[in-house]
Amino acid sequence: MVRLDSVIENAIGANTEALSYIYAFLLREMDMDFYKYIHINHIGNDLEEVIIRRGKEVYINIRYTLDKNFAQKSNLEKQTVFLDIMQNALLRLADKDKRIEISKLQSIKERIQLQRFEFEIIYKSFVNKKKDDLIANVLVHPQMDKFEIYILIEEKRVPKCKLLIYKGIPSDYYIDRLFSTGKWKGLDEFILTGKRSEIEIHVSADTCSLKFVNKSVDENKAPLFEAMKADADKDKTLKDYIASLNPAIAAMLTSSLN
């Protein structure tokens, strides 16, 4: 997991989830996921640049001068700045940890630039036990303003269906909770859900069609599934989410919100 925050520019901490997700994926792909958690903190001149390693976690303070009109830049320009900060921080880490190859870091940066920050990343794959060349993939398309989740059905390595199933807030927080558990029912139907999801997503591989099934006791609401949507009614979904919790926890959360 990679995180980029800033103590001097709100637009950095609020808009870096997509690039963080992409960068963590590419570090794994390059066999450089030595750290479970990398936290990069963009600082001003009042703080010291430092690298602190604690087991499989690392915390990096780094200075980087921003343009005065940074907040008005395009998404592509902002992400280019985010990439520079992350790259500079990890190059400094590479000076202390020789397992991190500078050439691989450069390859990561070049690939991200070449693809203009556009990636579709396989989060999980589910093989049909009766037909091992029939596979359902959960794809994540991370973007600055939202994460799009797709189901891609492949047969004999050829794409058969690609269906958008969710537009969520730009965070990886909910992906495991909502889309981590899948199973095939025969050779046609694939069912996807998650550890905290009230929703089952049924996909027909034959017709490339979707059906959403609410398994909640209260079928009128699906708190977490609705709360994490990019276009959710935040006031309503927050109330629904709190109502779904243990009463003691809900009381503490309500108190803290006040």
MIKE-620084 format. One record per residue (C-alpha): x, y, z; residue in one letter. Coordinates in pm, whole numbers, plus 50000, padded with zeros to 5 digits. Layout:
residues N
c1 X&c2 Y&c3 Z&koldren A
...
This chain:
residues 258
c1 50000&c2 50000&c3 50000&koldren M
c1 50130&c2 50344&c3 49904&koldren V
c1 49992&c2 50674&c3 50034&koldren R
c1 50080&c2 51032&c3 49941&koldren L
c1 49967&c2 51318&c3 50167&koldren D
c1 50068&c2 51679&c3 50218&koldren S
c1 50081&c2 51910&c3 50517&koldren V
c1 50065&c2 52223&c3 50298&koldren I
c1 49840&c2 52144&c3 50000&koldren E
c1 49492&c2 51994&c3 50045&koldren N
c1 49462&c2 51905&c3 49676&koldren A
c1 49741&c2 51649&c3 49717&koldren I
c1 49597&c2 51441&c3 49999&koldren G
c1 49248&c2 51458&c3 49851&koldren A
c1 49337&c2 51346&c3 49498&koldren N
c1 49617&c2 51089&c3 49513&koldren T
c1 49427&c2 50766&c3 49574&koldren E
c1 49421&c2 50664&c3 49207&koldren A
c1 49794&c2 50710&c3 49154&koldren L
c1 49868&c2 50542&c3 49488&koldren S
c1 49666&c2 50238&c3 49378&koldren Y
c1 49843&c2 50229&c3 49040&koldren I
c1 50188&c2 50270&c3 49194&koldren Y
c1 50129&c2 49994&c3 49452&koldren A
c1 50016&c2 49761&c3 49172&koldren F
c1 50328&c2 49831&c3 48964&koldren L
c1 50559&c2 49783&c3 49263&koldren L
c1 50405&c2 49437&c3 49311&koldren R
c1 50438&c2 49363&c3 48941&koldren E
c1 50807&c2 49459&c3 48955&koldren M
c1 50862&c2 49239&c3 49264&koldren D
c1 50946&c2 49543&c3 49476&koldren M
c1 50665&c2 49520&c3 49729&koldren D
c1 50908&c2 49478&c3 50019&koldren F
c1 50707&c2 49716&c3 50236&koldren Y
c1 50351&c2 49655&c3 50348&koldren K
c1 50291&c2 50030&c3 50382&koldren Y
c1 50472&c2 50331&c3 50233&koldren I
c1 50356&c2 50673&c3 50353&koldren H
c1 50497&c2 50971&c3 50163&koldren I
c1 50437&c2 51310&c3 50323&koldren N
c1 50487&c2 51631&c3 50122&koldren H
c1 50627&c2 51896&c3 50359&koldren I
c1 50736&c2 52259&c3 50367&koldren G
c1 51062&c2 52417&c3 50479&koldren N
c1 50951&c2 52415&c3 50843&koldren D
c1 50988&c2 52037&c3 50866&koldren L
c1 51285&c2 51806&c3 50816&koldren E
c1 51317&c2 51557&c3 50532&koldren E
c1 51344&c2 51214&c3 50688&koldren V
c1 51298&c2 50844&c3 50619&koldren I
c1 51177&c2 50625&c3 50904&koldren I
c1 51157&c2 50249&c3 50862&koldren R
c1 50961&c2 50037&c3 51108&koldren R
c1 50960&c2 49674&c3 51006&koldren G
c1 50758&c2 49654&c3 50684&koldren K
c1 50636&c2 50012&c3 50712&koldren E
c1 50821&c2 50321&c3 50594&koldren V
c1 50746&c2 50691&c3 50640&koldren Y
c1 50906&c2 50953&c3 50416&koldren I
c1 50900&c2 51333&c3 50452&koldren N
c1 50994&c2 51509&c3 50129&koldren I
c1 50999&c2 51870&c3 50010&koldren R
c1 50870&c2 51962&c3 49667&koldren Y
c1 50806&c2 52315&c3 49543&koldren T
c1 50459&c2 52362&c3 49396&koldren L
c1 50352&c2 52628&c3 49148&koldren D
c1 50139&c2 52904&c3 49297&koldren K
c1 49853&c2 52807&c3 49062&koldren N
c1 49873&c2 52436&c3 49145&koldren F
c1 49506&c2 52413&c3 49247&koldren A
c1 49401&c2 52538&c3 48901&koldren Q
c1 49600&c2 52280&c3 48708&koldren K
c1 49432&c2 52005&c3 48505&koldren S
c1 49397&c2 51655&c3 48647&koldren N
c1 49675&c2 51534&c3 48419&koldren L
c1 49908&c2 51811&c3 48536&koldren E
c1 49828&c2 51744&c3 48902&koldren K
c1 49889&c2 51373&c3 48865&koldren Q
c1 50222&c2 51446&c3 48696&koldren T
c1 50322&c2 51643&c3 49007&koldren V
c1 50201&c2 51361&c3 49234&koldren F
c1 50410&c2 51117&c3 49032&koldren L
c1 50721&c2 51333&c3 49062&koldren D
c1 50682&c2 51357&c3 49441&koldren I
c1 50630&c2 50982&c3 49480&koldren M
c1 50919&c2 50902&c3 49248&koldren Q
c1 51159&c2 51138&c3 49427&koldren N
c1 51062&c2 50991&c3 49763&koldren A
c1 51116&c2 50633&c3 49650&koldren L
c1 51449&c2 50720&c3 49487&koldren L
c1 51563&c2 50847&c3 49825&koldren R
c1 51440&c2 50526&c3 49985&koldren L
c1 51638&c2 50333&c3 49724&koldren A
c1 51955&c2 50500&c3 49853&koldren D
c1 51895&c2 50332&c3 50190&koldren K
c1 51740&c2 50005&c3 50071&koldren D
c1 51939&c2 49847&c3 49788&koldren K
c1 51661&c2 49595&c3 49719&koldren R
c1 51477&c2 49879&c3 49544&koldren I
c1 51617&c2 49903&c3 49193&koldren E
c1 51637&c2 50252&c3 49049&koldren I
c1 51597&c2 50119&c3 48695&koldren S
c1 51266&c2 49956&c3 48792&koldren K
c1 51143&c2 50277&c3 48952&koldren L
c1 51222&c2 50459&c3 48630&koldren Q
c1 51035&c2 50193&c3 48431&koldren S
c1 50731&c2 50242&c3 48655&koldren I
c1 50734&c2 50619&c3 48600&koldren K
c1 50775&c2 50583&c3 48224&koldren E
c1 50491&c2 50333&c3 48200&koldren R
c1 50255&c2 50555&c3 48399&koldren I
c1 50341&c2 50852&c3 48178&koldren Q
c1 50306&c2 50646&c3 47860&koldren L
c1 49960&c2 50529&c3 47963&koldren Q
c1 49868&c2 50878&c3 48084&koldren R
c1 49761&c2 50743&c3 48424&koldren F
c1 49503&c2 50509&c3 48264&koldren E
c1 49513&c2 50156&c3 48405&koldren F
c1 49268&c2 49870&c3 48440&koldren E
c1 49403&c2 49650&c3 48717&koldren I
c1 49291&c2 49295&c3 48788&koldren I
c1 49195&c2 49288&c3 49155&koldren Y
c1 49085&c2 48922&c3 49164&koldren K
c1 49022&c2 48635&c3 48924&koldren S
c1 48778&c2 48346&c3 48968&koldren F
c1 48823&c2 48030&c3 48762&koldren V
c1 48523&c2 47814&c3 48680&koldren N
c1 48590&c2 47473&c3 48837&koldren K
c1 48405&c2 47290&c3 48562&koldren K
c1 48580&c2 47475&c3 48280&koldren K
c1 48918&c2 47617&c3 48376&koldren D
c1 48946&c2 47842&c3 48072&koldren D
c1 48631&c2 48031&c3 48180&koldren L
c1 48740&c2 48309&c3 48414&koldren I
c1 48570&c2 48606&c3 48580&koldren A
c1 48802&c2 48897&c3 48655&koldren N
c1 48724&c2 49191&c3 48880&koldren V
c1 48887&c2 49498&c3 48721&koldren L
c1 48957&c2 49829&c3 48893&koldren V
c1 48993&c2 50145&c3 48685&koldren H
c1 49130&c2 50407&c3 48931&koldren P
c1 49063&c2 50770&c3 48841&koldren Q
c1 49110&c2 51093&c3 49037&koldren M
c1 48738&c2 51151&c3 49089&koldren D
c1 48616&c2 50791&c3 49107&koldren K
c1 48707&c2 50423&c3 49090&koldren F
c1 48519&c2 50220&c3 48830&koldren E
c1 48476&c2 49848&c3 48895&koldren I
c1 48413&c2 49603&c3 48610&koldren Y
c1 48356&c2 49232&c3 48570&koldren I
c1 48542&c2 49089&c3 48272&koldren L
c1 48447&c2 48737&c3 48162&koldren I
c1 48713&c2 48560&c3 47956&koldren E
c1 48684&c2 48228&c3 47775&koldren E
c1 48996&c2 48069&c3 47634&koldren K
c1 49176&c2 48399&c3 47713&koldren R
c1 48937&c2 48588&c3 47484&koldren V
c1 48721&c2 48864&c3 47640&koldren P
c1 48356&c2 48762&c3 47630&koldren K
c1 48182&c2 49026&c3 47848&koldren C
c1 48299&c2 49344&c3 48015&koldren K
c1 48038&c2 49500&c3 48242&koldren L
c1 48058&c2 49810&c3 48461&koldren L
c1 47923&c2 49715&c3 48804&koldren I
c1 48015&c2 50011&c3 49026&koldren Y
c1 48130&c2 50371&c3 49032&koldren K
c1 48280&c2 50435&c3 49374&koldren G
c1 48461&c2 50710&c3 49557&koldren I
c1 48836&c2 50722&c3 49480&koldren P
c1 48959&c2 50485&c3 49752&koldren S
c1 49053&c2 50120&c3 49785&koldren D
c1 48883&c2 50105&c3 50127&koldren Y
c1 48563&c2 49939&c3 50006&koldren Y
c1 48689&c2 49713&c3 49726&koldren I
c1 48769&c2 49413&c3 49948&koldren D
c1 48454&c2 49468&c3 50151&koldren R
c1 48222&c2 49475&c3 49850&koldren L
c1 48386&c2 49275&c3 49569&koldren F
c1 48618&c2 49010&c3 49716&koldren S
c1 48405&c2 48693&c3 49708&koldren T
c1 48304&c2 48523&c3 49386&koldren G
c1 48170&c2 48187&c3 49276&koldren K
c1 48054&c2 48024&c3 48957&koldren W
c1 47715&c2 47855&c3 48941&koldren K
c1 47739&c2 47615&c3 48651&koldren G
c1 47891&c2 47735&c3 48325&koldren L
c1 47681&c2 48049&c3 48288&koldren D
c1 47622&c2 48236&c3 48612&koldren E
c1 47893&c2 48414&c3 48811&koldren F
c1 47804&c2 48568&c3 49150&koldren I
c1 48015&c2 48841&c3 49312&koldren L
c1 47983&c2 48989&c3 49660&koldren T
c1 48209&c2 49089&c3 49949&koldren G
c1 48282&c2 49055&c3 50320&koldren K
c1 48063&c2 49352&c3 50413&koldren R
c1 47826&c2 49370&c3 50117&koldren S
c1 47450&c2 49327&c3 50126&koldren E
c1 47448&c2 49306&c3 49747&koldren I
c1 47509&c2 49005&c3 49525&koldren E
c1 47598&c2 49081&c3 49165&koldren I
c1 47488&c2 48806&c3 48927&koldren H
c1 47643&c2 48794&c3 48580&koldren V
c1 47528&c2 48577&c3 48292&koldren S
c1 47827&c2 48478&c3 48080&koldren A
c1 47592&c2 48370&c3 47799&koldren D
c1 47389&c2 48691&c3 47767&koldren T
c1 47639&c2 48935&c3 47923&koldren C
c1 47369&c2 49067&c3 48154&koldren S
c1 47371&c2 49188&c3 48516&koldren L
c1 47134&c2 49144&c3 48809&koldren K
c1 47179&c2 49306&c3 49151&koldren F
c1 47026&c2 49112&c3 49442&koldren V
c1 46987&c2 49279&c3 49783&koldren N
c1 47042&c2 49019&c3 50056&koldren K
c1 46994&c2 49264&c3 50343&koldren S
c1 46725&c2 49210&c3 50607&koldren V
c1 46607&c2 49559&c3 50516&koldren D
c1 46579&c2 49535&c3 50139&koldren E
c1 46519&c2 49909&c3 50108&koldren N
c1 46878&c2 49992&c3 50188&koldren K
c1 47228&c2 49863&c3 50138&koldren A
c1 47433&c2 50103&c3 50356&koldren P
c1 47796&c2 50034&c3 50269&koldren L
c1 47727&c2 49956&c3 49903&koldren F
c1 47534&c2 50282&c3 49866&koldren E
c1 47761&c2 50492&c3 50089&koldren A
c1 48071&c2 50424&c3 49881&koldren M
c1 47915&c2 50524&c3 49548&koldren K
c1 48074&c2 50822&c3 49378&koldren A
c1 47731&c2 50977&c3 49316&koldren D
c1 47570&c2 50877&c3 49648&koldren A
c1 47332&c2 51098&c3 49843&koldren D
c1 47579&c2 51146&c3 50129&koldren K
c1 47330&c2 51258&c3 50393&koldren D
c1 47089&c2 50969&c3 50330&koldren K
c1 47354&c2 50701&c3 50298&koldren T
c1 47531&c2 50814&c3 50614&koldren L
c1 47206&c2 50781&c3 50809&koldren K
c1 47142&c2 50438&c3 50654&koldren D
c1 47496&c2 50326&c3 50730&koldren Y
c1 47475&c2 50435&c3 51095&koldren I
c1 47137&c2 50262&c3 51126&koldren A
c1 47295&c2 49935&c3 51012&koldren S
c1 47559&c2 49935&c3 51288&koldren L
c1 47556&c2 49790&c3 51637&koldren N
c1 47356&c2 50041&c3 51851&koldren P
c1 47648&c2 50109&c3 52085&koldren A
c1 47884&c2 50181&c3 51795&koldren I
c1 47618&c2 50392&c3 51621&koldren A
c1 47572&c2 50598&c3 51938&koldren A
c1 47946&c2 50669&c3 51965&koldren M
c1 47971&c2 50757&c3 51596&koldren L
c1 47668&c2 50988&c3 51613&koldren T
c1 47814&c2 51160&c3 51917&koldren S
c1 48150&c2 51215&c3 51745&koldren S
c1 47978&c2 51357&c3 51435&koldren L
c1 47803&c2 51613&c3 51651&koldren N
